[in-house]
Amino acid sequence: MYLIQDLAKAETEPIRSGFGRGLLEAGRRDEKVVALCADLTSSTKMDLFANEFPERFVQIGVAEQNLVTVASGMAAMGKVPFASSYAAFNPGRNWEQIRTTIALNDQPVKIIGSHAGVSVGPDGATHQMLEDIALMRVMPNMVVVAPGDAVEAAKATLALAEDSRPAYMRLAREATPVFTTERTPFSLKRAYVLSAGQDVSIISTGTMTYQALLAAEALYKEGIDAEVVHVPVIKPLDAVTVIQTAQKTGAVVTAEEGQAAGGLGGLVAEVLSEHQPTPLKRVGVMDRFGESGDPSELIEKFGLDSKGITRAVNSLLTELGRQ
């Protein structure tokens, strides 16, 4: 699947930087692309676009409700708006405006939520958006995307610019390992089997896919052959790939840096319960808020690393009497 050769030596880059590069390229390809921001231009990496296309950039200020309402109006006039802020505020603060002015009217606004997950670190629970996947995937018409690294974020941004649906894309703040390459495929319709296996399926999204790949390597040394399925597009879910991997292995662990309830874990559980009932464990934040701390320490404390995934796999296989 054209991943980097040595996961342990992966370079790191903030996913939001990939978004910034993708947005700039999207602006060069299509003059209808416009950008709007709520006073966080540099933090959300819209500055590249704003510097090259100042006439197509709108600084709304700290007014997230206005941010998406203006974006909806621009979309109605034929533009392709990207509207960015921290995920705690976009969609956290302006969810109703997104619902009414964008989703209900099916306007192709691209909502960018940066600084998602507990890895925001010292900013604490108020800025650690963990509920965004659940909030956005229940909204009709809305596409929901969580890229795995900066390279994929650039591809996702270009794909969203050419897509006619409203969409939400989730980005992390911290630099995270870049495990895909320019040759790694990306589509708004697909999930990808990055590592084939027979014993258990690890279905992951966003930055957790790198952790899932590390977990698969560790499990292999224990004699467990894990299949890793990367889900960069949570909605619409590639249910065929999810059902096929569950049929193949008979055991599923999901992994995400957000609330497991209503997130990817909840979605996979819904799909499998209807089409392929399969024993499942979820790795994610379990019905609690985040807290202030060093990002790496928080990831470990919440069990959102390869060790947490490995523990979940071993626990599930032990319960099934398969080890």
Secondary structure, DSSP 8 states (H G I E B T S, - for coil): --B-S-GGG--EEEHHHHHHHHHHHHHHH-TTEEEEESS-TTTTT-HHHHHH-GGGEEE--S-HHHHHHHHHHHHHTT-EEEEEEETTTTTTTTHHHIIIIIITTT---EEEEESBSGGGGGG-TTT-B-SHHHHHHTSTT-EEE--SSHHHHHHHHHHHHT--S-EEEE--SSEEE--B-TTS---TT--EEEE--SSEEEEE-TTHHHHHHHHHHHHHHTT--EEEEE-SEEES--HHHHHHHHHHHS-EEEEEEEESTTSHHHHHHHHHHHHS---EEEEEE-SS----S-HHHHHHHTT-SHHHHHHHHHHHHHHTT--
